[in-house]
Amino acid sequence: MESAIIMFVFLSVVVGGYLLPSIIACFRHHPNGAAIFVLNAFAGWSFGGWLIALVWAVIHFRADSA
């Protein structure tokens, strides 16, 4: 039973870390959030794709003033 809990926590941390750029984009209401998610989902397995998605998610964007 204890090993199942440890495995659940471990997998939650791994999946959360993998999807971190998408989570950040979602919470920031990034206008390109869907594109960041697609990049993260399909290229996030490589460190370069994950890093590009992370930078894109945290980069400052200007909200429309209209």
Secondary structure, 3 states (H helix, E strand, C coil): CHHHHHHHHHHHHHHHHHCHHHHHHHHCCCCCHHHHHHHHHHHCCCHHHHHHHHHHHHCCCCCCCC
